[in-house]
């Protein structure tokens, strides 16, 4: 024991303790964003639920039922291809976004162009592979190719852009119709390919109209394109209701209720502040349109698409959809 630990009277003095010097632990910041959040925004994650119903509707139209494993694989393929399209779209638009939408993941620096390219390419290739495995051997790869062509070239054309976007969603539904042929071959039933093609045209027309409406989301909204897009989407909706009759009317009414008010406001007051919500509403209503198309041939099982409406709405509260 050191000498200074004993006082003059011989009593022992309590040893002096030195303060410990160590790292200061800070509580995690609950307000800090999750590191994956920029990537969820890059791919518009909540909107993916609007794409899951396309191949399921095609499968219901073509086969009249939803074999669980095949339905899951088709929905996964549609989701992967949709997310790939969103990532590659932002990659292709990064210069424009830097001027008009600097808060988006790539221009803000939250996601690098290299990372966006890797994410988009990986999702695109995975989607094509999963689609082929699910039975969409032609429509799956065709959709992957069209997604890339749209993002990097076709969307810049006033005429081809909306048409190509509509064709993407048509192919998404046709993946289910093609896969239904394999289901029908096993069961001995006759595939309803023609009915599936009709539904694909109507879904494509609705999405082409949506794309025309979306062109007014940035800059000065163009009245002519807004009116043409809204008319095209409304015509496709009415035709879907007529095609399915009483079976499809409730679904079509749900589309009108979800998207109608926002679209009407955008038509009355065309501006980015009104057009953006209209585009989001039209996207969120797509599962109901899928339901209207599927209900014409499988009214009971079409109800399986109903939860997608809630999922799209729930996801919207987390991440902006447009």
Residue pairs with C-beta under 8 A, 6 or more apart in sequence:
1 12
4 13
5 12
5 13
5 15
6 12
6 13
7 13
37 319
38 105
38 108
38 110
38 111
39 105
39 111
39 119
40 318
40 319
41 104
41 105
41 110
41 319
41 320
42 86
42 87
42 90
42 104
42 105
42 106
42 111
42 116
42 119
43 83
43 84
43 86
43 87
43 119
43 123
44 83
44 86
44 319
44 320
44 321
44 322
45 83
45 315
45 318
45 319
46 311
46 312
46 314
46 315
46 316
46 318
46 319
46 321
47 82
47 86
47 283
47 312
47 315
47 321
47 322
48 79
48 82
48 83
49 287
49 308
49 311
49 312
49 315
50 283
50 284
50 286
50 287
50 308
50 312
51 78
51 79
51 81
51 82
51 169
51 172
51 286
52 75
52 78
52 79
52 287
52 308
53 286
53 287
53 290
53 291
53 305
53 308
54 78
54 169
54 172
54 173
54 175
54 176
54 203
54 286
54 290
55 71
55 74
55 75
55 77
55 78
55 136
55 172
55 173
55 175
55 176
55 179
56 66
56 71
56 74
56 75
56 176
56 290
56 294
56 304
56 305
57 173
57 176
57 199
57 203
57 290
57 291
57 293
57 294
57 302
57 305
58 172
58 173
58 174
58 175
58 176
58 177
58 178
58 179
58 180
58 196
58 199
58 200
59 65
59 66
59 67
59 70
59 71
59 74
59 176
59 177
59 179
59 180
59 183
60 66
60 176
60 294
60 297
60 298
60 301
60 302
61 176
61 177
61 180
61 192
61 195
61 196
61 199
61 293
61 294
61 296
61 297
61 298
62 176
62 177
62 178
62 179
62 180
62 181
62 183
62 184
62 191
62 192
62 193
62 195
62 196
63 180
63 183
63 184
63 187
63 189
63 191
63 192
64 189
64 192
64 297
64 298
64 301
65 183
65 298
65 301
66 301
66 304
67 183
70 134
70 135
70 179
70 182
70 183
73 130
73 133
73 134
74 131
74 134
74 135
74 136
74 175
74 176
74 179
76 130
76 134
77 127
77 128
77 130
77 131
77 134
77 136
77 140
77 175
78 127
78 131
78 172
78 175
79 127
80 123
80 124
80 126
80 127
80 130
81 123
81 124
81 127
81 128
81 131
81 140
81 143
81 144
81 147
81 172
82 172
83 123
84 120
84 121
84 122
84 123
84 124
84 127
84 144
84 147
85 124
85 147
85 150
85 151
85 168
87 116
87 119
87 120
87 123
88 116
88 117
88 120
88 121
88 124
88 147
88 148
88 151
88 152
89 151
89 155
90 97
90 104
90 105
90 106
90 116
91 106
91 113
91 116
91 117
91 120
91 151
92 151
92 152
94 106
94 107
94 113
94 116
97 104
97 106
97 107
98 107
100 218
100 219
101 107
101 218
102 108
105 111
105 116
106 112
106 113
106 116
124 144
124 147
124 148
125 144
127 140
127 143
127 144
128 140
128 141
128 143
128 144
130 140
131 137
131 139
131 140
131 141
131 143
131 144
131 175
132 140
132 141
134 140
134 175
134 179
135 178
135 179
135 181
135 182
135 183
136 174
136 175
136 176
136 178
136 179
137 178
138 178
139 171
139 174
139 175
139 177
139 178
140 175
142 171
143 168
143 171
143 172
143 175
146 164
146 167
146 168
146 171
147 168
149 164
150 161
150 164
150 165
150 168
154 160
154 161
154 164
155 161
155 164
155 165
161 211
162 208
162 209
162 211
162 212
162 229
163 208
165 207
165 208
165 210
165 211
166 203
166 204
166 205
166 206
166 207
166 208
166 211
167 204
168 207
169 203
169 204
169 206
169 207
169 286
170 200
170 201
170 203
170 204
170 207
171 200
173 196
173 199
173 200
173 203
173 290
173 293
174 196
174 197
174 200
176 196
177 191
177 193
177 196
177 197
177 200
180 191
180 192
180 196
181 191
181 193
183 189
184 190
184 191
192 297
195 296
195 297
198 243
199 240
199 243
199 293
199 294
199 296
202 236
202 239
202 240
202 243
202 293
203 236
203 286
203 289
203 290
203 293
205 232
205 233
205 235
205 236
205 239
206 232
206 233
206 236
206 237
206 240
206 282
206 286
206 289
207 286
208 229
208 232
209 228
209 229
209 230
209 231
209 232
209 233
209 234
209 235
209 236
210 229
210 233
210 279
210 282
210 283
211 229
212 225
212 226
212 228
212 229
212 232
213 225
213 226
213 229
213 230
213 233
213 263
213 266
213 275
213 278
213 279
213 282
214 229
214 275
214 279
214 322
215 222
215 225
215 229
216 222
216 225
216 226
216 266
216 270
216 272
216 275
217 272
217 275
217 276
217 279
217 322
218 272
219 272
221 266
221 270
221 271
221 272
221 274
221 275
222 270
223 270
226 266
226 267
226 270
226 275
227 267
230 263
230 266
230 267
233 259
233 263
233 282
236 289
237 252
237 255
237 256
237 289
237 292
238 252
240 248
240 251
240 252
240 289
240 292
240 293
241 248
241 249
241 251
241 252
241 292
243 293
243 296
244 251
244 292
244 293
244 295
244 296
245 296
247 295
247 296
247 299
248 292
248 293
248 295
248 296
251 288
251 289
251 291
251 292
251 295
251 302
252 288
252 289
252 292
254 285
254 288
254 291
254 309
255 285
255 288
255 289
255 292
258 281
258 284
258 285
258 288
258 309
259 278
259 281
259 282
259 284
259 285
261 281
262 274
262 277
262 278
262 280
262 281
262 282
263 278
263 281
263 282
265 274
265 277
265 278
266 274
266 275
266 277
266 278
268 274
276 322
279 322
280 316
280 321
280 322
283 312
283 321
283 322
284 309
284 312
284 313
284 316
284 321
287 305
287 306
287 308
287 309
287 312
288 309
290 305
290 308
291 302
291 303
291 305
291 306
294 301
294 302
294 305
295 302
312 321
315 321
